[in-house]
Amino acid sequence: MKKWEKQTMKIAALGAMALTLAGCATAKSSSSQGNNPGKTIKIGVNMELSGSAAGYGEQQKQGIQLAVKKINKSGGIKVGGTKKKIQLVIRDNKTSNTTAASVAAQLVNNDKVVAVVGPATTSAGTAAIPNMTKAAVPSVSPSATDPDYTLQKSGKVQKYIFRACYQNNFQGATAATFVTKNLKAKRVAILTDNSSDYGTGLTKAFKKQYRGTVVSSQTFQEGDKDFNAILTALKHKKIDAIYAPGYYSEIGLIVKQARQAGIKAPIVGSDGMADAKLAQIAGKSNATNVYYMTPFSTKASATNKVASKFMSAYKAKYGSTAPTFSALAYDSVYMIKAAIEKEGSANSVKIADGLAKLKNFKGVTGTTTIDKQHNPEKTISIEQLTNGVVSKVYNVK
């Protein structure tokens, strides 16, 4: 009896151990397997649709919806021998890092999306990374520009994190080169939006690359309205150009008040200025001798067939000229499509693999190749405003 009991207990223990090991194996397999498509390919949108960055988020949502509409109209995305349509799951992160993390968890765990477009901002995107990584679901941000966004603290790449835009260090360095070579500016004043890493990161990259003299370096905050004190001080200094990285809401006022103060020096900024509202805020006559970086120039894209079709479709749908952030978001969806078709699978892990291998992708914002750090290698454009209208475009590779 005792012998039988011992054998039974031994068998039970071995069985329990096997179940435990099977459970561990299943858990491990499940965590690395990612999400799979059903009848449709679910793509999530984790976007700033309310809060301070809602203007950018809404533009990106429009680009995303336009891309999905076109893809679905043509039958969907080719997966192996069949085509599956895209089902969008749109959630508002309210320009909140905490909410962005929560939205990421909802999209990957509850909605079972296989890829995500967004968030728009680096901070919200960074907050979402742990939940994206845990679920093994890739995200493509149209506009997260911080250089470290796609990297772990150790410097290794974040396997599931990608972007469609170039990073701040490239943009800031390009601005410095442009100011030196094209504008021949030997003495520059810098006005930085230090409300986030966006403005400070661009300034850091600019200063590192610029070989002239920085005669003044001042800061401002998001929401500031009066820049007269700073500009009055600059008026009495000999400056060849002003570098002002920030968003159109504040830079538009800086341009307006600088011109009203009699400062005629070129004002050079970043892609946060790439919006028609800049000229509206500054006043058309004031928005002259103004330059900004942009990954999408409507003037330069007129000769790009992909971009031309996008611009026509956008104008027909929304009744206005397509903004930069809509173009980047549009490309983000098509990058996911290209990754799925390359891998022949809409499994989320396979999509991440396909995104990492993306080469010579022909998009609205140019030809893109994803590098080892999941950044796009693409052309950067610099638009020049004269009387509030783009009068010239410089393309820099």
N, C-alpha and C positions, 0 to 999 in steps of 0.2 A: 504493500500500500504506500509506504513511504517512498519507495523507489519510483512508483508510478506518479506520485505527487511531484517528486523532484523533476521527472521527465516532463510532466505537464507544465510545471512552472517554467522550466527551461525553454520549452516550445513557445509558451505565452510571452516570455521575456524577449525571445528572438523575434516573435511576431510584432511585439510592441516596438522593438528597435527598428524593425523593417519599416513599419508604418511611420515612425518618427523620421527615419532617413528619407522615406518617400515624400513625406510632408515637406522636409527641408528642400529636397530636390525640386518639388513642385513649386515651392515658394520662390526658389532661386530662378527656376525656369520662367516662372510667371513674371518676375520683376525684370528679367532681361529680354523677355519676348516682346514687350510693348503692346500696343493696341492694333487690332486688325479691322479692316472695313467690313461692313455688312452689305446690304443691297446698294448703299451709297457710300461715297467717301466723305466722311465727316471731317471738316476742317474748322477748327475753332478760331475765334477772333477775340483776343484779350486786348481791349483797346480803351483809351482815354476818351470816352464819349461825353463825359461831364467833368467839371473841375477846371483847373487852370490850363490844362493842355487839350481841352475839348476841341478847339479849333483845328488842331493838327489831327486829332483822332477822327473827327468827322470826315476830313479830307481823305484820310486813309481808308475809312470804311467805304467811301464812294468808289475808290479805286479797286478795292477788294470785290465789291458787289458787281462792278462792271466786268471784271475778269471772270468771275464765276458765271455770270450770265452768258458771256461769249463762249466759254468752255462748254457749258451745259447745252447751249444752242447747237453746238457742233456734235453733240452726242455724249460728251463727257471726256474722261481721261482713259486712255487705253491701258488696261492692266492685263498683260498677257494677251489672250485672244479675244477679250471682251472689253466693253467700255462701261464705265461707271460714272454716274453723275455726282457732282459735288453737293453736299448738304452743309450749308453754313450754320454754325452755332455762334452767335454774336453775344458777347457779354461785356458790360461796362465796368472797367476797373476804377472809375471815378477819379483818375489821376491820384490814386492812393497806393502806396507800396504794399500796405497790408492787404488791401482789396485785390490788388494784382496777383498776389500770392494765392489768395483764396479762389479767385477766378481760375487760375491755372489748375488748381486742385479739382475744381468742379468740372472743367473741360476734359481733363485727362481721366479722371476717376468715374464721374457720373455720366458725362456725355460720350465718353469713349472716343474722342477725336483722335485722328492719326497724325495730325500736324496742327500747328497754331501759327497764325500771323499776328505779330505784336509781341509785347506792347510797343508803343511809340517812343517812350522815353527810356533812357538807360536805367534810371533808378527803379522804375516799375518793372522793367524787364529783368533786372538783376534779382529783384525780390521773388520773381516767378521761377527762376532757374532751379532751385532745389526740387520743386514739385514736378517740373518738366523732366528733370534728370531721373528722379525716382521712378517715374512712369515710363521712361525711355521713349518719350515723344518729342520730336524736334519742333523748334519754333524759329521763325524767321522774322526779325524785327526790321521794318522798313526804315527806321530812323534812329536807332540807338547808336550813338556815335563815339561813346567813350572807348579809348583804345583797349581797355581791359575787359570790356563787356563779354567777349567770347572766351576769356581765359580764366582758369582757376587761380587761386592764390599762389600755387606752386609754379605757375607759368604754363602748365599744360592746358591744352585746348579743352573747352567745354564740349563734349561730344554732341550734344543735342541743341546747341545754340549757334545760330547763324544770323547774318544781317545782309540787307540789300544795299546799304549805304556805306560810303567810305568813313573811316574813323577820324576823330578830331586831330590826331597828330599829323596825318597826311594833309588834311584841310588847312590847318594852321601853318604848316611848313610851306604849302603851295601859296598861301596868301603872302608870306614873307618873301618868297622868290618873285612873285608877281609885283609886289611893291618895289622891290629893288630893281629888277630887270625891265619891267614895262613902264612903271611910273617914275623910275629914277629917283626914288625918295631916299634921301640920306638921313633925314631927321623925321622921326615919327612919334606921334602921341598915341597912347593906347587908352581906350575906355572899355572896361571889362564888366560884363554882367556877372557878378560873383554870387548870384543866387543859387547856382548849381555848378556841377562839374563841367557842364557844357562850355560856358564862357571862360572859366578858369583854365580848362584843359586846352582850349584853342589858343589862349594867350600864352600859355607855357610853351606850346609848340611853335608859335610865332616867334617868341623871344629867342628860342633855341636856334632857329634858322636865320633870323634877321641879322645882317652884318652891319647895318647902319647904327645910328644913335637913337635910343629911346629917350626923348627929352622930357616926357611926362607919362606916368602910368596911374590912371585913376579908376575907381570902381563905382558901380551903381547897383541898385537892387531891382528885381522884377516888380513892376508896378509904379516905379518912380515916374514922375511927370515933369519935374522942373530940373533942367540940366544947365541952366544959365550960369550958375556960379562956376562950374567946371569949365564951361566953354569960354567964359570971359577971361579966365586965367590962361587958357590956351591961346587966345587971340593975341596976347602980348609975347608969345613965344614964336620963334621961327620954326615952323613945321612944314614939311613937304607933303604929309599925308596923315590921316587919322585911321587907326585900325580899331574897329568897334565890333567885336564878336558878340552876338546876342540875337534876340528875336525882333521881328518887325515892329511889335507894339511899342517897345522902348526906342529902338534904333530909328524908327520913323520920326519920333519926337526929337531925337538928337540931331538928325539931318535938318529938320525944320528949324530948330533953335540955333544950330550952327550957322545956317545960311542967313537967318535973320540977324545974327550977331556980326555978319560980315566975313565969316570964315569961308573961303572958297576952295580950300584944299580938298583933294580927293578923299572920300570917305569909303573905306574898304571894310567889308564885313563877311559874315558867314552864311550858310544855307538857311539859317533861321530867318533871314531877310527875304528869302525867295518866295514872296507873296505879293500879289497886286495891292494888298492893303498898305504896304510900305509907302507907296507913292500917294495913296489917299491920305494917310496920316501926315506925311511930310509936306504934301502939296506938290503938284506936278512940277512947277518951276523950280522948287527947291531940290527936287530929286534929280539933280544933274551932277555929273562927275562923281557918281556913286557906283560902287562895284561890290559884287558879292559872289561867293562860291555857290555852285548848284550842281547836283548830279543830273539834272534834267533841264535843258534849255529848249523852250518851244521854238526859238529862232533856229538853233543849231539842229533840232530834231526834224525840221521841215524836210530834210533830205533823207531821213530814216523812215523806210516804209512802215516798219512796225510802230514807230512813234506817231507817224502821220495818221494811221488808222485809229490808234488809241485816242489821239486828240480829236478826231472827227466824231468818234463814238461818245467821247466825254461831253463834247459840246452839244451833241444831239440829246443826250440824256439829262444833263444838268444845266444847259444853257449858258455855260461860261467856259473860259479857257482853263485847261487842265493844270492844276498846281503841281509842284514838285512832289509833295507828299502823296498825292493820289497816284502819280506815276510809279513811285517807289513801291507802294502797296500793291499795285497792279502787277508789277514784276515779281513781287514776293510770292503771289499765288502761282504765277507761271513757273517760278523756280521749283516750287513743290511739285507741280505737274511734270516738269522735266525730270525731276528726281524719281518720281513714281514710274514713268515710262522707261527711264534708263534701267531701273532695277527690275522692272516687270512685276512689281509688287507694291501694294499700298499698306503694307505692314509698317508701323511707325519706325522701327529700327532700320528697316531697309530704306525708308525715305531719308533718314539721317545719313545713311551710307551714300545714297545718291546725291544728296546735297553737297556732301564733302568732295565728291568727284566731279562736280559741275564744271564744265569747261566750255568756253566760247558760247555761252548762252546769249542768244540774240534777244534783248529786251527793249523796252521802251526807253530806258535810261542808258542804253548802250550795250556793248558786248561785255559780258561778265565771266570771269573765272574765279572760283573760290579757292583761296590759298590755304595753307596748312593751319592757319589760325582762324579759319572760317570767315575771313574778310573778303569782300569782293575786290578784285583787281579790275578797275574800270577808269574811263576818262572822267576828269573833272572839268566842268565848264565855269567860266567867270563871265557874268553878264554885266554890261555897263549900261546904266540908266542915263538918259538925257531927256529932260522935261517929263520924267515919270515913265518913259517908254524905253524898252530895251533897244539900244542903238547899235550895239556891237557885242560879239561873243568871242571869248578867247578859250580855246580848248587846250588843256594841259594833261599830259599822260604821266 
